[in-house]
């Protein structure tokens, strides 16, 4: 299923537009299969500003069943947060 999920694999806009309906269907099928299995998945989208992260997040939110997803954004940390390790906030 993920044989083409590799770094450096690219599609032209035309190729993507042709494959989009099939990709959308397969993504929904994977989501429903995961929900039935009881497993959870965390998708982290990271990159430099202007790299298209927002477009990817928007597309996933459009294509997935919203009843089974949560989207969270993490912005720059405060000075106080920078002084403490990440796990500190959970105590």
N, C-alpha and C positions, 0 to 999 in steps of 0.2 A: 504494500500500500504506500509506503514512504520511500520507494526506490529512487524517486527523483528529488527527495528532500535533502539536497546536499549543497554545500557552499559552492558558489560559482555557477549554479544552474540558473539559467535565465530564459525567459520567454519574451518574445516581442509582444507589443500591445495587441496586435492582431491575433497571435496565438492564444494569448490569455483570454481575449474576448470570445474566441471559439470554444475554449475549454471551460469557461466560467460556469455554465449551467451544470456540467458534469462535476466540477469541483465542488460547487455549492451542494449538490445532492450527496456527494461522498462525505463532505464535512458534516452535514446533518446526520447521516447514517452513523458516522463515527461517534458523534455526540450522544445519540440515542443508545448506541451499544454501550458506551461508557456509563451512562446513567443506569442502565439495567445491571451492569456489573458491580455497581457500588463504588467504583474507583473515581478519584478526582484527578484533575489535571490543572496544572498552573502553567500559563503561557506568559512568559516575560518578553516584552518587546522593548528593546533598548537601542539606542543609537544617537548619533549627533543630531543637533537641531537641524531641521529641514530635510531629514532623511526619509520622511514618509511614514513615520511611526503612527501618526494620527490617522492616516489613510488606512493603514493595516487594521488598527483598532476599530475604526468605523466599519470596515468591510466585515470583520468578524462579528461585530454587533448586528449587522444587517443579516448575515447569513446564518447565524446560530439561533437556536430557540432561546429567546431571552429569559424564559422561565428557569433555565438551567445555568445561567452565567452571572457573574458579578465582575464588574470592571472597576479597577482602582488605579488611581494615578498617584505617584510619589514624586513630590517636588523636592527642591533643594532643602537641605536640613538647616535647622536653626543653629546658632552658635552653641547653645546648650546641648543640642543633640550631637554636635560634632565632638564635644568633649567626652562623650560616653559611648561605650560599645552599643551596638544595636540591641542586644538582648536586655540591656538596662531598662528599656521602656516597657518591658513586659512584666516587671516586678512590681 
